[in-house]
Amino acid sequence: MTNLKDGAGTTDVLSDSPRHPRRGAVSLRSRVASVEQTWLTLGLVAVVVLALSVAGLGVLDPANLADIGRATGPLLILGTGAALVILGRGIDLSAASVAAVAAQLFVWLVSVQGYGELRAILVCLVVSAVLGLVNGAIIVWGQVPALFVTLATWQLYLGLFRLFVSKETNAVLPRDSMVVSWMGSSNVLGIPSTLLIAGGVVVLTSFVLRFTSFGWFYRAVGDNFITAQLTGIPERPLRLISYVLSSILAGLTGLVLLGVAGSYTTVYGSSEAILFDAITIAIIGGFSLAGGRGNIRGVVVAALLIAVVQNGMTLMNFTVVATTLTKGLILLAAIAVDAWLHPESEETVRAGDL
């Protein structure tokens, strides 16, 4: 078993929760976060469902449960991408624009350029990967904070797409679409296709983080990349790959959402909404903004919670303002809990800022 050591403590790269001998309270809180947070979130899901059922809103109707499942899929895919970057002590605000670019690029390729669906999907995912590569290169080798880089590329990518590809703000899925339509609106043995796709993403991501050297070393980088550098871990390539993977998942999310709704628009704040949800899911799921902590099962339960809350607000006819306010309070509460469980210390300060 490989240990990373510095003056502040010891990090076991094969462990779910890094150990810090000089931070006993923090270690206890970390254990609480890794073990109890998922169960707490699952309990909140049960409470919300029970409250909506008692109110007679039909939350447990089969059709409504199918809607919740269909909505959970894209949230889970994008939330997994956000969690990957946050695990390495980064953040990717451009995921919203990458999702929009992928969805609208697909429609343009099929409707205007005459591409087949599979070929168009492949092009969209490759373009998404390139956009993530640009983000990662500027952040990792340019040494620019991820918050500023991805905030800028969020607007840059959409602007470049409008300038060089299509000026349309609303892309409608072609009626003869089979693959993307299946991705968003079909069922297999009663299970929404969005959940099946998201399940594949979750299983693969969890396997990589738990059973591969990439996952072990990347978690160590998120815990303290200076220590990781001193032990010879290639922290820059690992962080670069995380942004590429995040963008690929964002592109996949855009395609799934296109299949769910039959169209994708960048007006009325739709892109901002999915970004907001992704970051909320990652934090509620236990991925600390301090880096190096979190597990994918927490993201699964957090995505379900957000989907149920959104469904409940729809059933109660919440206005856009009320919905935004509620989701803002949820994110603020999640950040507050994260700050309590993982307070900033000398070690995390040395690890650098977002």
C-alpha positions in Angstrom: 0.0 0.0 0.0 1.4 3.4 -1.0 1.6 6.2 1.5 2.1 9.9 0.8 3.7 11.8 3.6 4.4 15.4 4.4 4.8 17.5 7.5 1.0 17.8 8.1 0.1 14.1 8.1 -0.3 11.0 6.1 -2.5 10.2 3.1 -3.3 6.6 2.2 -4.0 6.7 -1.5 -5.9 3.4 -1.3 -8.3 4.7 1.4 -11.7 6.3 0.9 -10.9 8.9 3.5 -7.3 10.4 3.9 -5.9 10.2 7.4 -4.5 13.3 9.1 -3.0 12.6 12.6 -2.9 16.2 13.5 -6.5 16.9 12.6 -8.4 14.4 14.8 -11.7 16.4 14.7 -11.5 16.7 11.0 -10.8 13.0 10.6 -13.9 12.2 12.6 -16.0 14.6 10.5 -14.6 13.1 7.4 -15.6 9.6 8.5 -19.1 11.0 9.3 -19.2 12.5 5.8 -18.2 9.3 4.0 -20.4 7.0 6.0 -23.4 8.9 7.1 -24.0 11.6 4.5 -25.3 9.2 1.9 -27.8 7.7 4.4 -28.8 11.2 5.5 -29.5 12.1 1.9 -31.5 8.9 1.3 -33.5 9.7 4.4 -34.3 13.2 3.0 -35.5 11.5 -0.2 -37.9 9.4 1.9 -39.1 12.4 3.8 -39.8 14.4 0.7 -41.6 11.6 -1.0 -43.7 11.0 2.2 -44.6 14.6 2.4 -45.7 14.8 -1.2 -47.7 11.6 -0.8 -49.5 12.9 2.3 -50.3 16.1 0.4 -52.1 14.0 -2.2 -49.9 15.1 -5.2 -49.7 11.7 -6.8 -45.9 11.5 -6.5 -46.0 7.6 -6.3 -48.2 7.3 -9.4 -46.4 5.0 -12.0 -46.4 7.7 -14.6 -44.9 10.2 -12.2 -42.3 7.7 -11.0 -41.2 7.2 -14.6 -40.9 11.0 -14.9 -38.6 11.1 -11.8 -36.5 8.2 -13.2 -36.2 9.9 -16.6 -35.2 13.2 -14.9 -32.7 11.5 -12.6 -30.6 10.1 -15.5 -29.1 13.3 -17.0 -28.7 14.8 -13.5 -26.7 11.8 -12.5 -24.5 11.9 -15.6 -23.7 15.6 -15.3 -23.3 15.4 -11.5 -20.8 12.6 -11.9 -18.7 14.8 -14.2 -18.9 17.6 -11.7 -17.9 15.3 -8.9 -14.9 14.0 -10.8 -13.5 17.5 -11.2 -14.3 18.5 -7.6 -12.5 15.4 -6.4 -9.3 16.8 -7.8 -10.0 20.2 -6.1 -11.2 21.8 -9.3 -14.5 23.0 -10.7 -16.0 23.1 -14.2 -18.5 25.8 -14.9 -18.3 25.3 -18.7 -20.1 21.9 -18.5 -23.4 23.8 -19.1 -22.2 25.2 -22.4 -20.6 22.0 -23.4 -23.9 20.2 -23.0 -25.6 22.9 -25.0 -23.0 22.8 -27.8 -23.2 19.0 -28.0 -27.0 18.9 -28.3 -27.2 21.7 -30.8 -24.2 20.4 -32.8 -25.9 17.1 -33.1 -29.0 18.6 -34.6 -27.0 20.7 -37.0 -24.9 17.7 -38.1 -28.0 15.6 -38.7 -30.4 18.1 -40.1 -28.0 20.4 -42.1 -24.9 18.3 -42.9 -26.7 15.0 -43.4 -24.7 13.0 -40.9 -26.0 9.6 -39.6 -26.9 9.6 -35.9 -24.1 7.4 -34.6 -21.5 9.4 -36.6 -23.0 12.7 -35.3 -22.9 11.4 -31.7 -19.3 10.4 -32.0 -18.4 13.9 -33.4 -20.2 15.6 -30.6 -18.4 13.6 -27.9 -15.0 14.2 -29.6 -15.7 17.9 -29.7 -16.8 17.8 -26.0 -13.5 16.1 -25.2 -11.5 18.8 -27.1 -13.3 21.6 -25.2 -12.4 19.8 -21.9 -8.8 19.5 -23.1 -8.7 23.3 -23.7 -10.0 23.9 -20.2 -7.5 21.5 -18.6 -4.5 22.8 -20.5 -5.1 26.4 -19.5 -5.8 25.4 -15.9 -3.0 22.9 -15.5 -0.2 24.3 -17.5 -1.3 28.0 -17.6 -1.7 27.9 -13.8 -5.0 29.9 -14.0 -7.7 29.2 -11.4 -10.3 26.8 -12.7 -13.1 29.0 -11.5 -12.0 31.8 -13.8 -11.1 29.7 -16.8 -14.3 27.7 -16.9 -16.4 30.8 -16.3 -14.8 32.4 -19.3 -15.0 29.3 -21.5 -18.7 28.8 -20.5 -19.5 31.9 -22.5 -16.7 31.5 -25.1 -17.8 28.0 -26.3 -21.4 29.1 -26.8 -20.2 32.3 -28.6 -17.9 30.4 -30.9 -20.7 27.9 -31.8 -23.0 30.8 -32.6 -20.4 32.5 -34.7 -19.1 29.6 -36.7 -21.7 26.9 -36.7 -25.3 28.0 -36.0 -27.0 31.1 -34.7 -30.1 29.2 -33.6 -30.7 29.2 -29.8 -33.2 26.3 -30.0 -32.4 23.0 -31.6 -35.2 20.6 -32.4 -34.6 16.8 -32.6 -35.3 15.5 -36.1 -38.6 13.5 -36.1 -36.8 10.4 -37.6 -34.3 10.3 -34.9 -34.0 6.8 -33.4 -30.8 6.7 -31.3 -31.0 10.0 -29.4 -34.7 9.6 -29.1 -34.2 6.2 -27.5 -31.5 7.7 -25.2 -34.0 10.2 -23.8 -37.5 8.7 -23.9 -37.5 4.9 -24.1 -37.8 2.2 -21.5 -36.2 -1.2 -21.1 -38.2 -3.6 -18.9 -39.8 -0.6 -17.4 -36.6 1.2 -16.6 -36.1 4.6 -18.3 -33.2 4.6 -20.8 -31.7 7.7 -19.2 -31.3 5.7 -16.0 -29.6 2.8 -17.9 -27.1 5.2 -19.5 -26.5 6.9 -16.2 -26.1 3.6 -14.5 -23.4 2.6 -17.0 -21.6 5.9 -16.3 -21.8 5.4 -12.6 -20.5 1.8 -12.6 -17.6 2.7 -14.8 -16.6 5.8 -12.9 -16.9 4.0 -9.5 -14.7 1.1 -10.8 -12.0 3.5 -12.1 -11.9 5.5 -8.8 -11.9 2.4 -6.6 -9.8 -0.2 -8.4 -7.4 1.6 -10.7 -4.1 3.4 -10.1 -5.7 6.4 -11.9 -8.4 6.6 -9.2 -6.0 6.1 -6.3 -3.5 8.7 -7.5 -6.1 11.2 -8.6 -7.8 11.1 -5.2 -4.4 11.7 -3.6 -3.9 14.7 -6.0 -7.2 16.2 -4.8 -6.2 15.7 -1.2 -2.9 17.5 -1.6 -1.4 17.9 -5.0 1.9 19.3 -3.7 2.5 16.1 -1.7 1.5 14.1 -4.8 4.1 16.0 -6.9 6.8 15.3 -4.3 6.0 11.5 -4.4 6.3 11.4 -8.2 2.6 11.2 -9.1 1.9 12.9 -12.5 -0.6 15.3 -11.1 -0.9 17.5 -14.2 -1.9 14.7 -16.6 -4.4 13.4 -14.0 -6.0 16.8 -13.5 -6.1 17.3 -17.3 -7.9 14.0 -17.8 -10.5 14.9 -15.2 -11.5 18.0 -17.3 -11.7 15.9 -20.5 -13.9 13.3 -18.8 -16.1 16.0 -17.3 -16.7 17.5 -20.7 -17.4 14.2 -22.3 -20.1 13.5 -19.7 -21.4 17.0 -20.2 -21.7 16.4 -23.9 -23.5 13.1 -23.2 -25.8 14.9 -20.9 -26.7 17.3 -23.6 -27.6 14.5 -26.0 -29.7 12.7 -23.4 -31.6 15.9 -22.5 -32.2 16.5 -26.2 -33.8 13.0 -26.4 -35.8 13.7 -23.2 -37.3 17.0 -24.3 -37.1 16.7 -28.1 -35.3 20.0 -28.2 -32.5 21.9 -26.5 -32.5 25.6 -25.9 -30.0 28.0 -24.4 -32.5 30.7 -23.6 -34.4 31.2 -20.3 -31.4 30.0 -18.3 -31.7 26.3 -19.1 -27.9 25.9 -19.2 -27.4 27.7 -15.9 -30.0 25.4 -14.3 -28.3 22.2 -15.2 -25.0 23.5 -14.1 -26.5 24.6 -10.8 -28.0 21.1 -10.3 -24.7 19.3 -11.2 -22.7 21.2 -8.6 -25.5 20.8 -6.0 -25.6 17.0 -6.6 -21.8 16.7 -6.3 -21.7 18.6 -3.0 -24.8 16.9 -1.5 -23.3 13.6 -2.6 -20.3 14.1 -0.4 -17.6 15.4 -2.8 -16.0 18.1 -0.7 -14.8 21.4 -2.3 -11.6 20.8 -0.3 -10.9 17.9 -2.7 -9.8 14.3 -2.3 -13.1 13.1 -0.7 -16.3 11.6 -1.9 -17.9 8.4 -3.4 -20.1 7.9 -6.4 -22.9 6.2 -4.4 -23.5 9.6 -2.7 -23.9 11.2 -6.1 -26.5 8.7 -7.1 -28.6 9.4 -4.0 -28.1 13.2 -4.3 -29.3 13.1 -8.0 -32.4 11.2 -6.9 -33.0 13.8 -4.2 -32.8 16.7 -6.6 -35.0 14.9 -9.1 -37.7 14.3 -6.4 -37.5 17.9 -5.2 -37.8 19.3 -8.7 -40.7 16.9 -9.4 -42.4 18.0 -6.2 -42.0 21.7 -7.1 -43.6 21.0 -10.5 -46.5 19.1 -8.9 -47.1 22.1 -6.5 -46.9 24.5 -9.5 -43.9 26.5 -8.1 -43.1 29.6 -10.1 -39.6 29.9 -11.7 -38.7 32.4 -9.0 -39.8 30.1 -6.2 -38.0 27.1 -7.8 -34.8 29.1 -8.2 -35.0 30.3 -4.5 -35.6 26.8 -3.2 -32.7 25.3 -5.2 -30.4 28.1 -4.0 -31.3 27.4 -0.4 -30.5 23.7 -1.0 -27.1 24.5 -2.5 -26.3 27.0 0.3 -27.2 24.4 2.9 -25.0 21.7 1.2 -22.0 24.1 1.1 -22.5 24.9 4.8 -22.6 21.2 5.7 -19.5 20.6 3.5 -17.7 23.5 5.2 -18.5 22.0 8.6 -17.4 18.5 7.7 -14.3 19.6 5.9 -13.0 22.9 7.4 -10.2 24.7 5.7 -6.8 23.9 7.3 -3.2 24.7 6.7 -2.9 21.6 4.5 -5.9 22.4 2.3 -4.7 25.9 1.9 -1.4 24.6 0.6 -3.3 22.5 -1.9 -4.3 25.7 -3.7 -7.5 27.4 -4.7 -10.2 26.5 -7.2 
